[in-house]
Amino acid sequence: MSSTRIPVMIPRLGEEEAQAAADAVRSGWVAQGPRVARFEQEFAALVGAGHGVAVSSCTTALHLALVVLEIGPGDEVIVPSFSFIATANAVRYVGATPVFADVDVRTGNLTVATIDAVRTARTRAVIAVHQGGVPFDVAALRNATGRWGLPLIEDAACAAGSTAYGRPVGAGATISAWSFHPRKLLTTGEGGMVTVDDPEWAARLRRLREHGMNVSAADRHASSQPVIEAYLETAFNYRMTDIQAAIGLVQLGRLADLVAHRRALAARYHELLADLKGLAPVRDPEYGETNFQSFWLLIDPEYGTGRDEVLAELAAAGVSARRGIMAAHLEPAYADVSPAPLPVTERLTRDSLILPLHHALTEDDQDHIVAVLRKLAAR
Ligand SMILES: *Cc1c(COP(=O)(O)O)cnc(C)c1O
């Protein structure tokens, strides 16, 4: 037994975030206001998109993306089952049907071939995920979906700071959804963002998150004249608060260092694990760089110990590892769906686990974790 406790993830929050949140409270403006507007501009610039629309989570960002694309009942949307369940759930929010496609074993992401295999005449859109921060092949997927006349929604929940073809993953996307949950690199407690290049979509998204109003509450308050708003469509309250945005603005300044540090720790894991047969750690694809939001290992039979036993041994040694990414089609909520076979998804979700990786992880922690994995391999 070890007395160490090594968490799988810790958000990077400091005095600066506490101060920024306190400043927002003291300003008297705590709902969506000037800090949200600044956060949207700075985030969009950072990820290479034209416009950012801040919302309450990535889940609500995905919902609004589908509303803006006018997806609804009778439509099919292709999604990976190998993702956090919110990706598939968003499709059901608009009354459409999620159709699960398999993923590539190295990246955990959709490919042109896996999408094409489940495409039908009713397919109206594709949601592809940059899973655990590993970019999907944006050139290949944007091209193929463009050829098929299908909009591509990019679920970049985990991927702030990841790049593809030398650019941030948000650059060149039709529409991307981001998360600021503490399990991701940047956090605002809860929070999300939609990024788009089309200014008309940005304007509609701003309305959709705020009850369908034609003028924002912030603009109404700022006006010296009485403004009578109109409600143009039935919409939602998916707003982010200025307290959250104040924290987010500080977080943006940390992203480059966070990614560099995670990549250095991931490289050290790669070195330490190199001689262990049957363990395949996640790596950069040839066309891009991951932020290593999740550092996962795929366990092959030749390793000699199964995934659940490895997790139990790590827990006994004070290491809080996690099962790998979930598969939505195996959950009770999707028991009524019978997808085409998803062999890679099922293998990845059964045989992979996520190791601790965060800014406070020390080399001693890594050595301790790898020693457990080495002991299990040697048996
Ligand atoms: C975390 C996550 C979400 C949901 O993000 P929230 O901000 O918690 O709603 C959606 N998709 C993926 C791929 C995620 O990892």
Ligand as a Chemical Component Dictionary entry (heavy atoms), coordinates in Angstrom:
data_LIG
# 
_chem_comp.id                   LIG 
_chem_comp.type                 NON-POLYMER 
_chem_comp.pdbx_formal_charge   0 
_chem_comp.three_letter_code    LIG 
# 
loop_
_chem_comp_atom.comp_id 
_chem_comp_atom.atom_id 
_chem_comp_atom.alt_atom_id 
_chem_comp_atom.type_symbol 
_chem_comp_atom.charge 
_chem_comp_atom.model_Cartn_x 
_chem_comp_atom.model_Cartn_y 
_chem_comp_atom.model_Cartn_z 
_chem_comp_atom.pdbx_ordinal 
LIG C1 C1 C 0 -16.893 16.651 -22.026 1  
LIG C2 C2 C 0 -17.425 16.400 -23.354 2  
LIG C3 C3 C 0 -18.672 16.914 -23.762 3  
LIG C4 C4 C 0 -19.610 17.628 -22.826 4  
LIG O1 O1 O 0 -19.057 18.815 -22.336 5  
LIG P1 P1 P 0 -19.864 19.613 -21.196 6  
LIG O2 O2 O 0 -19.233 20.971 -21.237 7  
LIG O3 O3 O 0 -19.625 18.910 -19.909 8  
LIG O4 O4 O 0 -21.290 19.654 -21.588 9  
LIG C5 C5 C 0 -19.082 16.700 -25.066 10 
LIG N1 N1 N 0 -18.315 16.010 -25.929 11 
LIG C6 C6 C 0 -17.132 15.493 -25.575 12 
LIG C7 C7 C 0 -16.312 14.754 -26.576 13 
LIG C8 C8 C 0 -16.652 15.658 -24.264 14 
LIG O5 O5 O 0 -15.481 15.111 -23.908 15 
# 
loop_
_chem_comp_bond.comp_id 
_chem_comp_bond.atom_id_1 
_chem_comp_bond.atom_id_2 
_chem_comp_bond.value_order 
_chem_comp_bond.pdbx_ordinal 
LIG C1 C2 SING 1  
LIG C2 C3 SING 2  
LIG C2 C8 DOUB 3  
LIG C3 C4 SING 4  
LIG C3 C5 DOUB 5  
LIG C4 O1 SING 6  
LIG O1 P1 SING 7  
LIG P1 O2 DOUB 8  
LIG P1 O3 SING 9  
LIG P1 O4 SING 10 
LIG C5 N1 SING 11 
LIG N1 C6 DOUB 12 
LIG C6 C7 SING 13 
LIG C6 C8 SING 14 
LIG C8 O5 SING 15 
# 
